[in-house]
Amino acid sequence: MLRDYNKTDVIVVGAGPAGVSCAITLARAGKEVVLIERGAFAGSKNVFGGAIYTQPTKEIFPNFETEAPVERRNIAHNFMILGEKDSTTISYRNDDNVSYSVIRGKFDRWAAEEAKKAGVTLVEETVVRSLIKNGTTVVGVQTELEDYYADIVVLADGVNSLLAKQIKLRKEIEPKDVALSVKEVIKLDKNIINQRFNLQDEQGAIGEIFGGPMLGMLGLGFMYTNKDSVTIGLGITLNDLVENNYRPFEILEALKSHPMIAPLIEGGTLEEYSAHLIPEGGYKKVPKLCDNGVMVVGDAGMLVNNLHWEGTNLAMISGKLAAETAIDALNSGNFSRRTLSLYERKLKETFVLKDLKTYKDLMDVMHQRQKAFLSYYLKKINSFFEMFTSVNSIPKKENYHKFIKSIFTDRKISELFKDAWAIIRLLWSILV
């Protein structure tokens, strides 16, 4: 129960993976915490591609593999390079329990119930309008119904965190630093899924899709197998959508009709359609993550590794580290920025910010050379395999020479040098 005057130890805004991880860690340490969710229930407003990662999830929910509503254990990663009509697929299979596909509406609701069992006070269908400050210190939140007060407020309210903007922890998001993702969940019989994706019961596959209707755009597609459905979607940066007047649902329809994709979902029925924003800015766009009385976690902190499709794991770990910092602050009675900056230091010592820093130049390079890397070279990969697998009574050496020559005739030498320099610069920033 809350203390008098709606005062508690910590308020967490947003019941996604970051918010729930933060709240449950606090409650297990005996702290009073209120978790505020704007949706009708935790997970009702949350959208993502489809996978959670085993190791970080176990840090928060040790028994989730047997207790949580997971869909399939992912054993296959299929990297699909689509041309206009052709495709090249590289498949990696490993039976280790690295990740599971989940439906966020089910999983997040379960996670929130686990938080309630641990002692978290969950307040649903409540929108936080603004933060309450005493001087320069955040001391609570103002909702549409009433005010709540706390020693610390943790913001887990998503990529477009209006609350973090309100107290100037972050600037307005530039269109190039965020992607709009749209996805569909298509119902299919589980035996059909198993046959089409070469799986057995409970086994799952992830598809990472390049090119196709997204050729030349800074965008990627994805597929996840669930028990009796397939999730398919894509994400494209807002600046690409705006500058070219693209409609993302139309691009998704084009992706679904591609000769490589259509047979995988043929005969399925639409079960769900959703859209959401994904942070794409990377390390250079991570905002200030704390101030007096407040911390920022998960997508609200732009903590997404888009190259490796990692978001939920970064969200969970950031929520956990923020909770650990809050516990120390509550025990000391000091909620200043200096005290809460321990959270940032903890992040810097973990894979979360280390990995983001490793790829700090990735998005700059991709924006500068996206036509080359996301169109020209993808087409060249497919054309190579077309040449390699063709039987046309032409000597193989001639085919090889013709292909190599085309690289230099189809693209200006100056552009090839720029591409090579971009790759060198990117590899240097990653490896050094």
C-alpha positions, 0 to 999 in steps of 0.5 A: 500500500502507498504511504500517506499523500500518495507518497512512495519510494519509486514511481516507474512510468511505463510497464514494458520490459524496462519498466517492469524489470525496474519495478520488480527489482525494487519490490524484491528489495523491499522498496515501495514502487508504483508502476503506471501504465497508460494501456488497459493492461501491461502489453496492450500498447507495447509492440516489438518484432517478436523475440526475448533473449534468454540470458538477460530475461533470466536475470529478471525472471529466473524461471520464465522458460517454464512459467512465462507464455513463450511461443517458440524457442528460436533455433534458426536465423535466416538472413534474406537478401531480396531483389525485385524477384530473386533472393539469397538466403543464408541460414544459421541453425543452433539448438541453444536456447538463445531466444524465444518468440513471444507475443508482447500482449501475453508476455508483458501481462504475465510479467506485470502479474509477476511484479504485482506478486512481488509487491509492485502497485500496478496502476493501469489505464492511467496517463502521466501528463507531466512531472512534478518538480520541487525546484530542480528535483523531480518529486512525482508525476501528475496524471489525469486523475491525481498526483503521485509523489516519490523520492525517485521517478523512473521514465520507461515511457518509450522512444518518444518520451514526452516526460524526458523532453519536458525536463530537457533530458533529451531533444526532439527526435530527428526523423533520421534517428527513428524508424516507423515499424509496422507488423502483422501477425498472420495465423497459420496452422502449427504444422504448416509453420513447421513444414515451411520453416523446417521446424519441429514443435516448439522450435522457432525461426527468425528471418532478417530481411534486406532489400526487396521493396526496401531497396535503397531505403534505410529499412529492414524487414523481419519474420518470427514464428509463433506457435500458430502464427507468423509475425512479419513486419519492417521498419524504415526511418522516418526521413525515408518515409517522409522524403519519398512519401512512402506509406509503410503498410503499402511497403509491407504488402509489397514485402508479403507478396515477394516470391520469397516471402509469399509462400511462407505465409500463404493461406494465413489470416490476419490476426493483428496489425500494429505500428510503433517507433524504434530508436535508430540513432545509436550511441551518439543519440543517447540522451542524458539518462538521469537528473535530480530525482529521475532516471531514464531507461529502455527505449526512452533512453534510445537504448537499442542496438539496431544492427543486432536487433537487440532492444528488449535485453537492453531495456531489461538490463537498464531497468535492473541497473536503474533499480539497483541505483535507486536502492542505493539512493533510497538507503542513503537518502540522497536522490541528487543527480550525482548519486543517480549518475551511478546508473550511467556508470553502471551502464557504461560498465556493461554490454549495453553502452559498450555495444552501442559505442562499438557501433557509434559510427554505423548509422552515420555511415549508413545514412551517407551510403545507404543507396550503395549498401542497401541497394547496389551491393544487395543486388550484386550479391543476388546477381553473383549467385544468379551467375554462379548457378546458371548453366548457359554453355558459356565458360565459367571464366568468362562469366566471372570476368564479366561479373567482376567487370560489371562492378566497375562499369555499373558504378563510378570508380569514385563511388567505389572508393567512397564505399571502400573508405566508408567500410574501412572507417566503420571497421576501424571504429568497431575494431579499434 
